[in-house]
Amino acid sequence: MSEVSKNYQTLVALKEREEGQTMAEYGVVLAVITIAVFGALTLLSGNIEDAISRVAGFIS
């Protein structure tokens, strides 16, 4: 019986380890998306500023 218990504990430990890896993967994906969004906003900031100025011109 101790061998079965030992195998069960090993499987439980592996499952917990996998969940930790999943959280780390989500963190990496979130970081990559954040960097991409900031990069896109940096590249498009001039166009966004021009569009806002045009809209403000139409309003006034």
KALIN-V943744 format. One record per run of one state. SS is the DSSP state (A for helix, B for strand, O for the rest). FROM is the first residue (numbers start at 1). LEN is the number of residues. If there is no record, write none. Layout:
BEGIN
SS	FROM	LEN
SS	FROM	LEN
END
This chain:
BEGIN
O	1	1
A	2	58
O	60	1
END
